[in-house]
């Protein structure tokens, strides 16, 4: 049990804004409804009543609500607008840790420690670290997991001093442990951590040093994970010569350039608007027979500001593929989207079609890619239903957007908002399911009639 006293600290100003992409691709609020009500009460109460509110909240709330609320407060990109709420993570954690059901969690502890460091609560920060080390009692596998989580959490907050401290601890474990597992985990975390801190060259020097054998003759051969971390680290910084050099090095070392690697390359070029390179890599991906994934679509569409503006503002939405390509997009954006469409459609991965139901699952898609897939899906539906007899038409059509009957999350999925807007503009029959508000449903025959009545070029 932690030795902290429950008291409210003033925290310095924390960033209140996220990037436009994150804000509109994620659920607008990750809190449960109960957690939101609790935090709202905290913002309107006095410091004297805060401890009482926290105690009652912990006593009356289920485990899932408590952990999601704590995770919300620990987030490096907080959604809450009150700058003092972050400082409540420590007293809330203290109460939660006293519960019989609570199990010590290295991720939560690491995130709390890095938050305390960010808030300059160094005494509490050091106390939690000491307690964690004491609890783990030299169990090296658990220690390396804890320090890895700590390193990752500091990198997310771009905390150089905190990162350096965790890095030193991992490096010490790597050189003193006799366990190959511990050495490998520490090594992986150090490489990925340096890349997350925008130091891919240092990471590359590190793997080269261990590949050759460092001063203590420790040799570790790099895996595909380390190469991909360095590749993406260079890519995010726009160091494309180094990115391509690492890809070439991977191939020479016998590593397969898989879907994940291609997605990292596409995302890297997309961040910097290098559309010609994106087209080249999409073609290389297709010609190599590497399967496209949901993240491939996300990587491409996230790089198209015109598409992202349309789906965020919900203005000037093209309602067909032809309309999007011929009037909605220009230049590099049009070029890369056309190439994506010519390469692959992933309906086998996201659509189920049988006599009872057609289901399109948009889980995992960002706004831009969900929009494109919806347009493609409507084309595919028309092709399949056009000449289908009444016996061949599925009974029900379903589009799954998320945040439905199994969710107690407050807020609405931006993808759901997008699909709703598209249906309104197209006068479509898909409506929100009364039994599951994360889905749109309609009768198959009704959808066929609607699609056949549309006079859009792609349906001719």
N, C-alpha and C positions, 0 to 999 in steps of 0.2 A: 504493500500500500504506500502510496506516495506521501511524503511528509509535508506537502504544501498546505498552507492555510488558505481557505476560500476567501479571496479578496479581489476586488475589481481594480485593475490597473488601467491607467490612461495609455492608450497605444498611439504611436505616431500615425500620421496620415498614410493610408494605404491606397494603392491604385484602385479606382472605382470603375474604370472602363476596360472592357475586353476588346479584342479586335472585332471588326465587323463580321468576319467569317465565323469565328467561334460563337459570337453572340447569336447569329441567325441559323447556325447548323445544329445547335444544341437545344435541349428543352429549356424554355425561358427561365425556369426556376427548378433547381434540383432538390429543393426541400419538399418534405411531405407537408400536407395541409396542417397537421398537428404541430410539426416543427416550425412552420411559418407563423402560426398563431403564438407560439411560445416566444419566438424572437421579436415579434411585434410587441408583446407585453413587456419584454425586457427594455425596449427602446423608450417606453413611456413610464417606466418605474424609476424610483430612486435607488441609489446604491445600497441603502439599508435593507431594501426588500429583495434585492437580487438573489441573495443566497437562498431565501425562502422559496422564490419562484423556481430556481434550479433544482432544489431538493424535491419539491412537489412534482416537477416535470419528470425527473428521473424515477420517482416512485410510481407515477401513474402511466408511464409510457412504455410501449413494447420495445424490445431490443432493437428492431429494425429502425424505428423512428429515432431513437436516441443516437444510434451510430450514424444515420444519415445526417442528422442535425450537427453532430460533432464534425463529421467529414466536411460539411458545408462551411463551418467556421474555420477549418484548417486549410481550405482551398487556397492555393497561391494566387488565384484569380477570383477573389470573392465577389459574389453576386449581391451581397447586402450593401446598402448605401450608408449605414451608420458606421463611422470609423471606429467606434468603441467596441463593436461586437466581436472583433477578433480577439480582444483581450479576455472574452468570456470562455474561450476554448479551454483554458487551464482549469478554472473552477468546475466547468461542466465535465471535463475528463476526470477530475478528482472524484466527483460524485459517482460517475459511471463506473470507475474502477473499483468502487466499494461494493458494487452489485455482485451477487453470488454467481450470476451467469457470465460475468465478464472474464474473458481470456486475454492474457497479455498479447498485444498485436504489434509487431515491429514496424509496420507501415504507419499505424496511428501514432505510435511513440515518435517515430522519425519526423513525421509531419508536424507534431506538436513541438518538438525540440527546435526545428528550423523556424517555426513561427515565433517562438520565444526569442530566438537569436535575432530575427528580423525586428521584433519589438524592442530589442536591446534590454531584455530581461535576462541578463547574463547569469545572475545567481540561480534563478530557476532553471535556466538552460543547462548549466553545469550540473545541477543537482539531478535532473532527469537523466542525463548521460551517465552519471555515476551510478544511479540506481539501476539503469538498464544493464550496465556492465556487471554490476554485482549480481543481478538476477540471473544473468546468463552463465555466470560462474565458469568462465573459461571453456564453455562448450563452443568449440571453434566454428562448427557449421552454423549455429545460431548467431554467433558473433558476426560472421562474415555476411550473413543475411541482413542483420541489423545495420552494420556499417554501409552496406550497399544501398539500403533504403535511405539512410541518412544522406549519403552522397547524392543520390537521385533527387531527394527532396530539396537539398541546398541548391542543386543545379537549376531546378524549376524556379527558384526564387532569385537566381543569379547572385547568390551570396558567396563571394570569393573566399572570405575568411572561413566561413563555415565549411565550404567545400574543401578547402585546403586541410582543415583539421580531420575531416572524414577520410580524405584521400591518404593522409599520413597513416591513419589507423589501418586502412586496408593494405597499404604497402608494407606495413609492419607485419601483418598477418601473412601476407604472401611470402615474406622472407623467413618467417620463424616457424610457420606451420609445417608439419610433416605430411599433412593430408593433401593429396593431389586435387581432391574435390575443392577444398578451401582455396588452394592456390589458383585454380581455374576460375572460381567464382569471383575472387578478389580481382584478378586480372581482367575479366570481362567488365566488371563494374568500373574499374579505373579507366579503361579505354572508352567505354560508352559515356562515362561522366565527363571526360575531357572533351569529347565531341559535343556533348550537350552544352558545355561552357564555351563553345566556339573555338576550341583548340585542337582541331583535327590533326595538325602537323605534329603537335606534341604526342598525340595518341599514336600516330604512325611511327614516330621515333621510339615510343615505348614498345610497340609490338616487334619492331626490328631488333631492339635491344635484347628482348627476351628470346627472340628467335635465334639470335647468335649466341645467347648465353650472357647474362649480366656479370657483374663483378663477383657474384657469389656462385657463378656457374649454374644458375637456374635457367633452364630452357623450357619455353612454352611455345608451341606452334599455334599460330593464329587460326581461328575458325572463320567460317563465313560470317558469323555474327560480328566479329571485330571489323572485318573488311567492310561490311554494310554500314556499320556505325561511322567509320571514317569516310566512306563514300558520301553518305548523306551529310556529314559534317562539312565536307568541302562544298557540296552542292548548295546547301543553305546559304553559304557565304558567297556563292557565285564564282567559286574557284573551279571552273569547269575543266581546265587542263588537268588539274589534280584529280578531279572526279573520274575523268576518262582513263587516267593513268591507273587508278585503283581498280577500275573495272577490268582493264587489260591484265593487271597483276592477278586479279582473282581467277581469270580464265587460265592464265599460265600456271597457276597453282592447282588447277583441277577443280575449281568450284563452279557449279552451275549458276548461270545468270538466270535466276528464277523470277516469278511474278513479283515478289517483294522487292527484289533489286530493281527491276524495271520501273515499278511504281515510284521508288525513291528517285531514280533518275528523272522520270517524267515530272514529279513534284518539284525537283530542284530547278529544272529548266522553266517550269511553269511559274514558280515564284518570281523569276526574273524576266518573264515575258519572252522567253526564247522559243517562239512558236515553230520556227523552221527545224530546230533541233528536236522538239517534241514530235513533229511529224515523222522525222527520220527514225526516232526510237520506237514510235508506234508501228511503223512498217517493219523495223527489225524484230520487234516483238511478235508480230503476226507471222513473218516469214520463218521465224525460229520455232513456231508452234507453241509458244508460251501462252498459257491461258490468261485471258483478261479476268479481272476481279472487280468487285464493287469499288475497291480503292483505286483501281485504274480509272474508272469513270470519275470518281471524286477528284483524283489528281489532275485530270484534264479539265474538268468543268470549273474547278476552283481557280484555275488560271485564266478564266474568261470573265473579265470585269463586267462586260455588257450583259452576259447571262446572269451573273450574280446580282447586278443592279435590278434587273427585271424581276427576279424571284424574291428579292428582299422588299422592293417597293410595291410589287404586284401591279405595276403599271405597264402598259404596252406589252403584255404577254402575247407572244406568237402562239397560236393554237394549233399549229401543225408543223411537221418537220420542214416542209417546203417553205412555209412562211418564215420560219426561223432562219433558214439558210439563205433565202433569197432577199429578205428584207430586214431581218433582225440582226444579222452579224456581218462584219466586214473584216477584211485584212487577215491578220494572223489568227484571230478567234475563229473565223469561218473556216479557215484552212485546217485547223487542228480538230475542230468538231466534225468536219466532213471526213477527215481521215479516221477518226474514232468510229464513226458510223460505218465506214467501209471495212473496218477491221473485224468487228465482232459485236454481237448482241448477246447479252447474258441471260436470256429468258430461262434457259435450262437451270440456272442457279436461283432465280428469284420468282419464277412462276410455276404454279401447279395447274394442270388442266386435266379434268376428268369429267364424267357425265354428270356428276353432282355439283361440281363447283370449279370455277376458275378463280385462282387466288394469286394476286400480285403482292409480294412482300417487299416493302420499301425500307425495312430496317437496315441501318448501316449507310444508307445513301445521304449525302449532303444535299442541300437545297438544289443546287444547279444540276447535279446528276439525277436527282429524283424527278425534276422537271423534264429532262431529256428522256428518261426512261418512260415516263408517263406518255409522252408524245409517241415514242416508239411502240409502246404497248397498245395504244389506241389503233395504230396502223395494223399491228399484228392481229388484234381482235377483229378488225374489219375483214382482213383477209380470211381468217378462219371461219367467221360467222356468215360471210356473204352468201355462200352456197350451201350452208349447213341446213339440213332438214330439221323439223321441230324435234325429232327424236335425238338429233346430234347436238342440239344446243344445251350447254350446261344449265342446270336449274338456277344457279346463283352465281353472281359475279362479286368478288370481294377484293378491295384494295386495303392492305394493312399499312397503317402509318405509324403505329406506336402510341404509347400512353393510353392504354385502353382499360379493360375491365380488371386486369391483374395489377394495375398501377395505382398507388395512392399519392402519386406525385402531383403537386400543384402546378398549374400552367398548361399550355397547349403546345403540342408538337408543331414547329414551323412547317414541317412537311405536310402535316394535316391541314394547316391553314392554306398552303399552296394548292393542294388537291381540291379543297373546297372552293377556292377562287376559280380554278380552272373549270370545275363543273358548273359553276354559276355562269361564267362567261360563255361556255359552250352549251348551256341549257341541257346538261347531261342528267341522266336519271339516278346516278349514284348519290346516295344519301348516307349520312352518319347512322351507323347501326345503333338502335336503342339499347341493345344488350351489351354492346362493346363500343364505346365511343372512340376507340382507336382505329375503327374500320369504317370503310364506306361499302355499302352493299346495294345491289339491284338485281332484279330478275333477269335471267339470261335473255329471254325473248324480248324484254323491254330494251335491253342494251343493243340487241341486234337491230331493232326498228330504228332506234336513235342513230346508230352509226350509219345506217343506210340512208338516212335522211340528210345527214351532213353533206354539204356541198363544198368540201375542202379538196384541194388538188391531190393530196396523197390518198384520198379515198376513191378516186375515179378509176 
